[in-house]
């Protein structure tokens, strides 16, 4: 997967289109990522020890990788990710400005 934990991303499709966020967790097998503040849903919670009143809580859900793009730290644009070999190491590069990510 070309997206890693800690990357800054931009949502390209869905209800949060155009919003930016930071990747919190990557679900490699499912092809999804969890992003802070993106793809929030309401969940009704029963009374319990943590919430004595119960109520409605915002829960973040993972978003599909196909709906997001990486934001290049150098050129600050949503870009596709490429790979390049440098000294026997595989390095991610920005396809617009060709800088290392």
ABEGO torsion letter per residue (X at the ends): XABBBGBBBBBABEAABGBBBBBABBBAAAGBBBBBGBGBBBBBBBBBAABAAEEBBBBBBBBBAAABBBBBAAAGBBBBBBBBBBGGBBBBBBAAAGBBX
